[in-house]
Amino acid sequence: MINPIVKTIELPDGRTITLETGKLAKQADGSVMLRMGNTMLLATVCAAKDAVPGTDFMPLQVEYKEKFAAFGRFPGGFTKREGRASDYEILTCRLVDRALRPLFPDNYHAEVYVNIILFSADGVDMPDALAGLAASAALSVSDIPFNGPISEVRVARIDGKFVIDPTFEQLEKADMDIMVAATYENIMMVEGEMKEVSEADLLEAMKAAHEAIKVHCKAQMELTEEVGKTVKREYCHEENDEELRKAVHDACYDKAYAIAASGNKNKHERQDAFDAICEEFKAQYTEEELEEKAPLIDRYYHDVEKEAMRRCILDEGKRLDGRTTTEIRPIWCEVGYLPGPHGSAIFTRGETQSLTSVTLGTKADEKTIDDVLNQGKERFLLHYNFPPFSTGEAKAQRGVGRREIGHGHLAWRALKGQIPADYPYVVRVVSDILESNGSSSMATVCAGTLALMDAGVKIKKPVSGIAMGLIKNAGEEKYAVLSDILGDEDHLGDMDFKVTGTRDGITATQMDIKVDGLSYDILERALNQAKEGRMHILDKITETIAEPRPELKDHAPRIETMTIPKEFIGAVIGPGGKIIQGMQEETGAIISIEEVDGVGHIEVAGTNKKSIEDAMRMIKAIVAIPEVGEVYKGKVRSIMPYGAFVEFLPGKDGLLHISEIDWKRLETVEEAGIKEGDEIEVKLIDIDPKTGKFKLSRRVLLPKPERGEKKK
């Protein structure tokens, strides 16, 4: 009989989380089954014993997968089995990866694979908020070197109160939805969206999350003790030559510092100058010696370059491109650059540039979402593309990567709240990054705002975004918060903090912290400095275009909406879709109809006003209730010896008796010159109360002959 080790975490609202190990997946280096209610996640971790020769980074791979069986569902598609990871699964992977990666030892380079699988779900608790805890617990019960534990929680603000790990139902009422990852001591990662909240409110949410995370971390520490994995495996993944390290530093540091302090704004020239210093140092060795020493020299010189850049900022307040810590790079914007899309914009900030387009569509263009726990339609889409040429790389462009999905999702979160809920169009924003040195996701937010306004989309408020950085050496009180960071400042710095928002508050954020001991005072300063930067960028945006254009572009589709009683939905569609298809063929308009909140919601789209008006008129005729005494323009559908049947409203035929065609006596209908297909005016004179049949008259609309006048 297997006796697993179980640790239970009691939550303030009465729910519990259990961590169980020793029962499942025992051949993995570490495995934990996490359970909350009926939601169950299995996290496993496996690490190679040795590093691949020449590896000087942390080769961590995190996978998150949701089984459709977890919620009693079949996968879609022909094969009926789980396929490639969905965007939601990829985004969850990234949340976990970004929290774990900084906590592996700097000199640990063995391949580590973390797999998290959702095996059971109840549709109540949200599994993505539990994935980080499960992964960390699996690492904690393994012997893999890891400076954790960590945990992740979702924080929502509902009716002014912070709720930790809300349910799906609770989250619908929230005005703040952020995910926070932290160790027992420090915040490591933040990502989420908000409805224009203040910097102080975001900081309070992070503090509330950290208090909950401390409880999770304490439970993992106790679990590690019980399992007996407090001592981690020994490893030796780096061979170092301290004499060579010192030689590189002594020969190169002053030269590298001079380049860092030169303020050269050209990224490539600056990097060429840095590279030349390293090549000059290597020139003293033979080719045979460099075969052994070159990798070490490159690593040690990277450290020299990093130190020089950081000391230049901390000691002189001078950045690589000569800016002060709060200075934003030059910005220029342009709208309407592309004639084909329904809206377009260029946003350029320093050496980062986004060319963004907007396409407006109809209901037929909605994105269908069919994840395990989330099904529905999405009417606002944002796609982000990052081709290699944007950084001057000579390589092929492959499919969309995880980074592109993550950056696009952040920009989507930043902008989606500004699209009115009742906006009739499906909107697709596409950001193509043409240059990159600094945050291209924030450039996407700014370019997206411009392109939406150029397209005439009635966004509530313009949104801007900025990426903040941090330089802080361990053991020193001095630090520098950097506005609008360069790519090198992101790579060599201690924080990447992206903030987006309107003039009235924050709409989205993403933060990755690479150092321990980051105080809330520093975070508060970073948030306030980011606000100043966002306002500056917003001014540049609104100088270019202050508000959405009053009209759509000439070639954009036009959409009119209307609601009808739900009992008329079938009449508009017709048997087998005959009526709605006929209206579309006749008018050229695109008509969509669905039941929403107990009424029929109709969208009519077309490229010209007449087609929309014709379709709307026909729909209104279908849903109109026939009234005795009303005059209608109808079409003759068939002719009988006793009269003609006339369709006076779509789907509604009435009998025009031969005696009601004219004042004079007719032997045949044809004597009146009426034939099938003719359009004639008729008046509804009666509705049979028993059969509901309609009686029509044409003669009452004709002049009545004077008394005694011979009827011709």
C-alpha positions in Angstrom: 0.0 0.0 0.0 1.4 3.4 -1.0 1.4 6.0 1.7 1.8 9.4 -0.1 3.0 12.5 1.8 0.2 15.1 1.8 0.4 18.7 2.9 -2.8 20.8 3.2 -3.0 24.6 2.8 -6.1 26.2 4.5 -7.3 29.3 2.7 -9.1 32.1 4.5 -12.4 31.5 2.7 -12.6 27.9 3.8 -11.2 26.3 0.6 -8.2 24.0 0.9 -5.3 23.1 -1.4 -3.6 19.7 -1.0 -0.1 18.8 -2.2 0.4 15.1 -2.6 3.7 13.4 -3.5 5.0 9.8 -3.5 2.0 8.3 -5.2 2.2 9.2 -8.9 4.9 9.6 -11.5 7.6 8.4 -9.1 10.3 8.1 -11.8 10.4 11.8 -12.3 12.9 13.8 -10.2 9.9 15.4 -8.5 6.1 15.1 -8.9 3.2 16.6 -7.0 -0.6 16.2 -7.5 -2.2 19.5 -6.5 -6.0 19.5 -5.6 -8.3 22.3 -5.0 -12.0 21.3 -4.9 -12.3 19.0 -7.9 -9.5 20.7 -9.8 -6.4 18.5 -10.0 -3.0 19.3 -11.5 -0.1 17.0 -11.8 3.3 18.7 -11.9 6.5 16.8 -12.7 10.0 17.9 -13.1 13.0 16.1 -14.7 16.6 17.4 -15.0 19.5 16.1 -16.9 22.5 15.0 -14.8 25.0 17.1 -16.8 24.9 20.2 -18.9 25.4 20.1 -22.7 29.0 21.2 -23.3 29.2 24.9 -24.1 25.8 25.8 -22.5 26.0 29.1 -20.6 22.3 29.7 -20.0 19.5 28.0 -18.1 17.8 25.6 -20.5 14.4 25.4 -18.8 11.3 24.2 -20.6 7.9 24.6 -19.0 4.8 22.9 -20.6 1.2 23.3 -19.4 -1.5 21.0 -20.9 -5.2 20.8 -20.2 -6.9 17.4 -20.9 -10.4 17.8 -22.4 -11.4 14.7 -20.3 -10.7 16.8 -17.2 -14.0 18.6 -17.8 -15.8 15.7 -19.4 -15.4 17.0 -23.0 -14.3 15.7 -26.3 -11.6 17.6 -28.2 -12.8 19.2 -31.4 -11.4 18.4 -34.9 -11.2 15.3 -36.9 -8.7 13.3 -34.8 -10.6 14.0 -31.5 -7.4 14.2 -29.5 -5.5 17.1 -27.9 -3.3 18.9 -30.4 -0.8 21.8 -30.3 -0.9 24.0 -27.3 -3.6 26.7 -27.3 -2.8 30.4 -26.7 -4.2 30.0 -23.2 -1.9 27.1 -22.4 1.1 28.9 -23.8 0.3 32.0 -21.7 0.1 29.8 -18.6 3.5 28.2 -19.5 5.0 31.7 -19.7 3.6 32.7 -16.3 5.3 29.7 -14.6 8.5 29.9 -16.6 9.1 33.6 -15.8 8.7 32.9 -12.1 10.9 29.9 -11.9 13.8 30.8 -14.3 15.5 33.5 -12.2 15.7 31.1 -9.2 18.0 28.5 -10.6 21.6 29.0 -9.7 23.5 31.1 -12.2 26.0 28.4 -12.8 23.5 25.6 -13.2 23.0 24.7 -16.9 21.5 21.2 -17.0 18.3 20.9 -19.0 15.2 21.1 -16.8 11.7 20.1 -18.0 8.6 21.0 -16.0 5.3 19.5 -17.1 2.0 20.5 -15.6 -1.2 18.6 -16.7 -4.8 19.4 -15.8 -6.4 16.0 -15.1 -9.6 17.2 -13.5 -11.6 20.4 -13.4 -15.0 21.5 -12.1 -15.3 24.8 -13.9 -15.3 26.6 -10.5 -11.7 27.2 -9.6 -9.2 28.5 -12.1 -6.3 26.1 -12.8 -3.9 28.6 -14.3 -3.6 30.3 -10.8 -2.5 27.0 -9.3 0.1 25.9 -12.0 3.0 27.9 -10.5 2.4 26.4 -7.0 2.2 22.9 -8.4 5.5 23.3 -10.4 7.3 24.8 -7.5 6.1 22.0 -5.2 7.5 19.4 -7.7 10.9 21.2 -7.7 10.8 21.3 -3.9 10.4 17.5 -3.5 13.2 16.9 -6.0 17.0 17.2 -5.6 17.3 19.7 -8.4 19.1 22.9 -7.3 16.5 25.6 -6.9 16.4 28.8 -4.8 12.7 28.6 -4.2 10.0 27.7 -3.3 7.7 30.1 -5.1 3.9 30.3 -5.6 1.6 32.2 -7.8 -1.9 33.5 -7.0 -4.5 35.5 -8.9 -5.7 38.7 -7.2 -9.1 40.2 -8.2 -10.7 43.3 -6.7 -14.4 42.7 -6.3 -16.6 45.4 -4.8 -13.5 47.1 -3.5 -12.1 44.0 -1.7 -9.1 41.9 -2.8 -10.0 38.2 -3.4 -7.2 35.6 -3.7 -7.7 33.0 -6.4 -11.3 33.9 -7.3 -13.6 31.5 -9.0 -14.6 31.9 -12.7 -17.9 33.4 -11.5 -16.3 35.8 -9.1 -13.8 37.1 -11.7 -16.6 38.3 -14.0 -17.3 41.0 -11.4 -13.7 42.2 -10.9 -12.2 45.5 -12.0 -8.7 44.1 -11.4 -7.3 40.7 -12.5 -3.5 40.2 -11.8 -1.3 37.2 -11.4 1.5 37.5 -8.9 4.5 35.2 -8.3 6.8 35.4 -5.3 9.2 33.7 -3.0 8.6 33.9 0.7 10.7 37.1 0.7 10.3 38.8 -2.7 7.9 39.5 -5.6 9.2 37.8 -8.8 6.6 38.4 -11.4 3.3 40.3 -12.0 1.0 40.2 -14.9 -2.6 41.3 -15.4 -5.3 43.7 -16.5 -7.2 46.4 -14.8 -10.0 48.9 -15.4 -8.0 52.1 -15.1 -6.8 51.6 -11.5 -4.3 53.7 -9.6 -0.7 52.9 -9.0 -1.4 52.7 -5.3 -4.2 50.2 -5.8 -1.9 48.0 -7.9 0.7 48.1 -5.2 -1.8 47.1 -2.5 -3.0 44.2 -4.7 0.6 42.9 -4.9 1.0 43.1 -1.2 -2.2 41.2 -0.6 -1.0 38.5 -3.1 2.4 38.2 -1.3 0.8 37.5 2.0 -1.2 34.6 0.5 2.0 33.3 -1.3 3.9 33.2 2.0 1.5 30.6 3.3 2.0 28.5 0.2 5.8 28.8 0.4 5.8 27.8 4.1 3.8 24.6 3.3 6.3 23.7 0.5 9.2 24.1 2.9 7.5 21.7 5.3 6.8 19.3 2.5 10.5 19.4 1.5 11.5 18.5 5.1 9.1 15.6 5.2 10.2 14.2 1.9 13.9 14.6 2.9 15.0 16.7 -0.1 16.6 19.6 1.8 20.0 18.7 0.3 20.1 19.2 -3.4 22.3 17.4 -5.9 25.9 18.5 -6.5 26.8 19.8 -9.9 29.7 21.3 -11.8 28.6 22.9 -15.0 31.2 25.6 -15.4 35.0 25.5 -15.6 36.5 28.8 -14.7 39.9 30.3 -15.0 40.1 33.0 -12.4 43.4 34.3 -13.7 41.9 34.8 -17.1 38.8 36.4 -15.6 41.0 39.0 -13.9 43.0 39.6 -17.0 39.9 40.3 -19.1 38.6 42.6 -16.4 41.9 44.5 -16.0 42.4 44.9 -19.8 38.8 45.7 -20.8 36.9 47.3 -18.0 38.0 50.9 -18.5 37.6 50.7 -22.3 34.1 49.2 -21.9 33.2 51.9 -19.4 34.3 54.6 -21.8 32.0 53.1 -24.5 29.1 52.9 -22.0 29.6 56.6 -21.0 30.0 57.8 -24.6 26.3 58.2 -25.1 26.3 56.7 -28.7 22.7 56.5 -29.7 23.3 54.1 -32.5 22.8 50.6 -31.3 24.9 48.8 -33.9 27.8 51.3 -33.7 27.8 51.0 -29.9 27.8 47.2 -30.1 30.5 47.1 -32.7 32.7 49.2 -30.3 32.0 46.9 -27.4 32.8 43.8 -29.6 36.1 45.4 -30.8 37.4 45.6 -27.2 36.8 41.8 -26.8 38.4 41.1 -30.2 41.4 43.2 -29.3 41.9 41.2 -26.1 41.6 37.9 -28.0 44.3 39.0 -30.5 47.1 38.2 -28.1 46.3 34.4 -28.3 46.9 31.9 -31.1 44.1 30.1 -32.8 44.9 27.0 -30.9 44.8 28.8 -27.6 41.5 30.5 -28.5 39.8 27.1 -29.1 40.0 26.6 -25.4 39.9 30.2 -24.1 37.4 32.0 -26.4 34.2 30.8 -24.7 35.6 31.8 -21.3 36.8 35.2 -22.6 33.3 35.8 -24.1 31.6 35.0 -20.8 34.0 37.1 -18.7 33.8 40.0 -21.1 30.0 39.9 -21.0 30.3 40.3 -17.2 32.7 43.3 -17.8 30.3 44.9 -20.2 27.4 44.4 -17.8 29.4 45.9 -14.9 30.5 48.9 -16.9 27.0 49.7 -18.1 25.6 49.4 -14.5 28.3 51.4 -12.8 28.0 54.1 -15.4 24.3 54.5 -14.6 24.7 54.2 -10.8 27.7 56.5 -10.5 27.1 59.0 -13.3 23.4 58.7 -14.0 24.4 58.1 -17.6 22.8 55.5 -19.9 24.2 53.7 -22.9 22.6 56.1 -25.3 23.3 59.2 -23.2 19.8 59.7 -21.8 19.0 60.5 -18.2 17.1 57.9 -16.1 13.7 59.5 -16.7 14.2 60.6 -20.4 12.0 59.0 -23.1 13.6 58.5 -26.6 12.3 60.7 -29.5 8.9 59.7 -30.7 7.3 60.2 -34.1 3.9 58.9 -35.2 1.9 58.8 -38.4 -1.7 57.6 -39.1 -3.3 56.5 -42.4 0.0 55.3 -43.8 -1.5 52.2 -45.5 -4.4 52.8 -47.9 -5.7 49.2 -47.9 -6.5 48.4 -44.3 -9.5 50.2 -42.5 -7.0 51.9 -40.2 -3.2 52.1 -39.9 -0.4 53.8 -37.9 3.3 54.0 -37.4 4.7 54.4 -33.9 8.4 54.9 -33.6 10.2 55.4 -30.3 14.0 55.6 -30.6 15.0 52.4 -32.5 11.7 50.6 -31.9 9.0 50.8 -34.6 5.6 49.2 -35.0 3.5 49.4 -38.2 0.0 48.5 -37.1 -3.2 47.9 -39.1 -6.8 47.6 -38.1 -9.4 45.5 -40.0 -13.2 45.8 -39.2 -15.3 42.8 -39.8 -18.8 41.3 -39.2 -20.0 38.6 -36.8 -18.8 36.0 -39.3 -15.3 37.1 -38.5 -15.5 36.4 -34.8 -12.8 34.1 -33.3 -14.2 30.9 -31.8 -12.6 29.9 -28.5 -12.8 26.2 -27.6 -10.5 25.6 -24.7 -11.2 23.0 -22.0 -12.7 25.4 -19.6 -13.4 28.4 -21.8 -15.7 28.4 -24.8 -17.1 31.4 -26.6 -16.5 34.1 -29.2 -13.9 36.9 -29.3 -14.7 40.1 -31.1 -11.5 42.0 -30.4 -8.3 40.4 -31.7 -4.7 41.6 -31.5 -1.8 39.8 -33.3 1.9 40.7 -32.8 4.6 39.7 -35.2 8.3 40.0 -34.6 10.4 39.2 -37.8 14.1 38.7 -37.4 15.0 41.7 -39.6 13.6 43.9 -36.8 16.8 43.3 -34.9 19.0 43.0 -38.0 19.2 39.2 -37.7 19.9 37.2 -40.9 17.6 34.2 -40.4 14.4 32.8 -41.7 11.0 33.8 -40.1 9.2 30.7 -38.7 5.8 30.3 -37.1 4.4 32.4 -34.3 6.5 31.8 -31.1 5.6 31.9 -27.4 7.1 35.3 -27.1 4.9 36.7 -29.9 1.8 35.2 -28.3 2.8 36.7 -24.9 3.6 40.1 -26.1 0.5 40.3 -28.2 -1.6 39.2 -25.3 -0.3 42.0 -23.1 -1.1 44.6 -25.7 -4.6 43.0 -26.2 -5.2 43.3 -22.5 -4.1 46.9 -22.5 -6.5 47.9 -25.3 -9.5 45.6 -25.1 -11.2 47.5 -22.2 -11.4 50.6 -24.4 -13.6 49.0 -27.0 -17.2 49.7 -26.2 -19.2 46.6 -25.2 -21.9 47.3 -27.8 -19.5 48.1 -30.7 -21.0 46.2 -33.6 -17.7 45.4 -35.5 -15.3 42.6 -35.0 -11.9 44.3 -34.7 -8.5 42.9 -35.6 -5.3 44.8 -34.8 -2.1 43.5 -36.3 1.3 44.9 -35.1 4.3 44.2 -37.3 7.5 45.2 -35.5 9.9 46.7 -38.1 12.6 47.8 -35.6 13.3 46.7 -32.1 15.6 48.0 -29.4 13.4 48.3 -26.3 9.8 47.3 -25.6 8.0 46.4 -28.8 4.9 45.3 -26.9 4.5 48.8 -25.6 5.1 50.2 -29.1 2.2 47.9 -30.1 -0.1 49.4 -27.5 0.7 52.9 -28.7 0.5 52.1 -32.4 -2.7 50.1 -31.8 -4.3 53.2 -30.2 -3.4 55.3 -33.1 -4.6 52.8 -35.7 -7.9 52.3 -33.9 -8.6 56.0 -33.9 -7.5 56.2 -37.6 -10.1 53.5 -38.4 -12.8 55.4 -36.7 -13.2 52.9 -33.9 -15.0 54.7 -31.0 -12.5 53.8 -28.3 -13.3 55.2 -24.9 -9.8 56.7 -24.3 -6.3 56.6 -25.8 -3.9 54.1 -24.2 -0.1 54.4 -24.0 2.5 52.0 -22.6 6.1 52.2 -21.3 8.7 49.7 -20.2 10.7 50.5 -17.0 14.0 49.0 -15.9 16.1 48.9 -12.7 19.8 48.8 -11.8 20.5 47.7 -8.2 23.7 46.0 -7.1 23.4 43.5 -4.2 24.6 45.1 -0.9 24.2 48.7 -2.2 21.5 51.1 -1.2 21.9 53.1 -4.4 19.7 52.2 -7.3 18.4 53.6 -10.5 14.9 53.3 -12.1 15.0 53.6 -15.9 12.2 54.9 -18.1 11.8 53.5 -21.6 14.5 50.9 -21.4 16.8 49.7 -24.2 17.2 46.1 -25.1 20.6 46.0 -23.4 19.2 47.6 -20.3 16.6 44.8 -20.2 19.2 42.1 -20.8 21.8 43.5 -18.3 19.4 45.0 -15.8 17.4 43.7 -12.9 13.8 44.4 -13.9 11.5 44.7 -16.9 8.3 46.4 -15.8 5.8 47.3 -18.5 2.8 49.5 -17.6 -0.1 50.6 -19.9 -3.0 52.9 -19.2 -5.1 55.9 -20.0 -4.8 59.3 -18.3 -7.2 58.0 -15.7 -5.4 54.7 -14.7 -3.6 51.5 -15.4 -5.1 49.0 -17.9 -2.4 46.3 -18.0 1.0 45.4 -16.5 3.7 42.9 -16.8 6.7 42.7 -14.5 9.7 40.4 -14.3 12.2 40.9 -11.5 15.6 39.3 -11.7 17.0 40.2 -8.2 16.2 39.5 -4.6 15.3 42.1 -2.1 13.2 44.5 -4.2 11.3 46.7 -1.8 7.8 48.1 -2.2 9.3 51.6 -2.0 11.3 50.8 -5.2 8.2 49.4 -6.9 6.2 52.5 -5.9 8.9 54.8 -7.4 8.9 52.7 -10.6 5.1 52.9 -10.9 5.1 56.7 -10.4 8.0 57.2 -12.8 6.1 55.0 -15.3 3.1 57.2 -15.0 5.1 60.3 -15.9 6.4 58.5 -19.0 3.0 57.3 -20.0 1.6 60.8 -19.9 4.4 62.1 -22.0 3.8 59.4 -24.6 0.0 60.0 -24.5 0.7 63.6 -25.4 2.7 62.5 -28.5 -0.1 60.2 -29.5 -2.9 62.8 -29.2 -0.8 65.4 -31.0 -1.0 63.0 -34.0 -4.7 62.2 -33.7 -6.7 63.4 -30.7 -9.8 61.3 -31.0 -11.3 58.7 -33.3 -12.2 59.8 -36.8 -15.9 60.7 -37.0 -16.4 58.4 -40.0 -15.2 55.0 -41.2 -13.0 54.8 -44.2 -14.9 54.6 -47.5 -14.0 51.0 -48.1 -14.8 49.8 -44.5 -17.9 47.7 -44.1 -21.0 49.4 -42.6 -23.0 47.6 -39.9 -26.5 48.4 -38.6 -28.0 46.5 -35.7 -31.5 45.9 -34.6 -33.4 43.7 -32.1 -36.5 41.7 -32.7 -38.8 39.6 -30.5 -37.2 36.1 -30.3 -40.4 34.5 -31.7 -39.6 36.2 -35.0 -36.0 34.7 -35.3 -37.3 31.6 -37.1 -39.4 33.8 -39.5 -36.3 35.8 -40.5 -34.2 32.7 -41.0 -36.9 30.8 -42.8 -37.0 27.0 -43.4 -33.5 25.8 -44.0 -32.3 29.4 -44.1 -34.3 30.1 -47.2 -35.5 33.6 -46.2 -32.2 35.0 -44.8 -30.2 33.6 -47.7 -32.7 35.1 -50.2 -32.4 38.5 -48.6 -28.6 38.3 -48.7 -28.6 37.3 -52.4 -31.1 40.1 -53.3 -29.5 42.9 -51.4 -25.8 41.9 -51.3 -25.7 42.6 -47.5 -24.5 40.1 -44.9 -27.1 39.3 -42.3 -26.4 37.5 -39.0 -28.9 36.8 -36.3 -28.7 35.2 -32.8 -30.6 35.1 -29.6 -29.0 37.3 -26.9 -30.7 37.8 -23.5 -34.1 36.6 -24.7 -34.3 38.8 -27.8 -33.1 38.4 -31.4 -30.0 40.4 -32.2 -29.5 41.2 -35.9 -26.4 42.7 -37.6 -26.7 43.8 -41.2 -23.4 44.6 -42.9 -22.7 45.9 -46.4 -20.3 47.9 -48.4 -22.9 50.5 -49.4 -25.8 52.2 -47.7 -28.5 51.0 -50.2 -27.8 47.3 -49.6 -28.1 47.8 -45.8 -31.2 49.9 -46.1 -32.9 47.3 -48.4 -32.0 44.4 -46.1 -33.2 46.3 -43.0 -36.5 47.1 -44.8 -37.0 43.5 -45.7 -36.3 42.4 -42.1 -38.7 44.9 -40.7 -41.3 43.7 -43.1 -40.9 40.1 -41.8 -41.2 41.0 -38.2 -44.1 43.5 -38.8 -47.5 42.3 -37.5 -50.1 42.6 -40.3 -52.7 45.2 -39.4 -56.2 45.4 -41.0 -56.5 48.7 -42.9 -52.8 48.9 -43.7 -51.6 49.2 -47.3 -48.7 47.0 -48.5 -46.7 46.6 -51.6 -46.8 42.9 -52.4 -45.7 40.5 -55.1 -48.1 38.2 -57.0 -47.1 34.6 -56.2 -49.8 32.6 -58.0 -53.0 33.1 -60.0 -56.1 31.0 -59.6 -59.5 31.1 -61.3 -60.9 32.8 -58.2 -58.2 35.3 -57.6 -54.5 35.8 -56.9 -52.3 35.1 -53.9 -50.1 38.0 -53.0 -47.1 38.0 -50.7 -47.7 41.4 -49.0 -45.1 40.8 -46.2 -42.2 38.4 -46.3 -43.6 34.9 -45.6 -47.1 36.2 -45.5 -49.5 35.5 -48.4 -53.1 36.8 -48.7 -55.9 36.1 -51.1 -56.8 38.9 -53.5 -60.2 37.6 -54.6 -61.2 38.4 -58.2 -64.0 40.5 -56.9 -61.5 42.7 -55.0 -59.2 43.4 -58.0 -61.3 46.1 -59.6 -64.6 47.9 -59.3 -65.8 46.4 -62.6 -66.8 42.7 -62.9 -64.0 40.5 -64.1 -64.4 37.1 -65.7 -60.6 36.3 -65.3 -57.8 37.7 -63.3 -55.9 38.3 -66.5 -58.4 40.8 -67.7 -57.0 43.2 -65.0 -53.5 42.8 -66.6 -52.2 41.0 -63.5 -49.7 38.2 -63.8 -47.3 36.3 -61.6 -44.3 38.3 -60.4 -46.1 41.7 -60.6 -45.7 44.1 -57.7 -49.0 45.7 -56.8 -50.4 47.7 -53.9 -53.0 46.0 -51.7 -54.9 46.7 -48.6 -55.5 44.2 -45.8 -59.2 44.2 -45.3 -59.7 41.2 -43.0 -58.1 38.5 -41.0 -60.1 35.3 -40.5 -60.3 34.8 -36.7 -60.4 31.0 -37.0 -57.9 30.3 -39.7 -55.8 33.4 -39.6 -56.0 33.8 -43.4 -55.6 37.2 -44.9 -58.1 38.9 -47.2 -56.7 41.6 -49.5 -58.3 44.2 -51.7 -56.9 46.2 -54.6 -60.1 47.9 -55.8 -60.5 49.9 -52.6 -57.3 51.7 -53.5 -58.7 52.6 -57.0 -61.0 55.5 -57.7 -64.6 54.4 -57.3 -66.8 55.2 -60.4 -69.5 57.8 -59.9 -73.0 56.6 -59.4 -74.6 55.9 -62.8 -71.2 55.9 -64.6 -70.8 52.9 -66.8 -68.1 50.5 -65.4 -65.7 49.7 -68.1 
